[in-house]
Amino acid sequence: MKGYIDDNLTPQIENIYIVGKEKVIQLKCVLDTAFNGEFCLPKKYFKECKLQYIGNEDFILADGSIVLEKIYLGQIIIDNKPEIVTLSLTEDNEALLGTQLLDNKIVTLNFKNKTFIVDE
């Protein structure tokens, strides 16, 4: 997986998709190393997607507060490979790829060249 680092120093991933009820939806996605879940989907796509509710989970936010979020199973496509993920929803317009999906991988962030690579 490859991506770029934008002018705000945020790692962005292109070519991330979520499987919808009628079509595959391309997402704007951030590689979020501060998010230890698998995937966070913007709420605006909720009704369009094939998601299965599986329960609730507590998340600790950056300010230390704890929020209870609904958790779903959904299918995303990364590097043309389908993957079943657990996901939560966000009010943000960008999806978040969390560190659980990076487990056992090598992530190289190159801020000088504004690129990053995730290797197996």
Secondary structure, 3 states (H helix, E strand, C coil): CEEEECCCCCEEEEEEEEEECCCEEEEEEEECCCCCCCEEEEHHHHHHECCEEEEEEEEECCCCCEEEEEEEEEEEEECCEEEEEEEEEECCCCEEECHHHHCCCEEEEECCCCEEEEEC
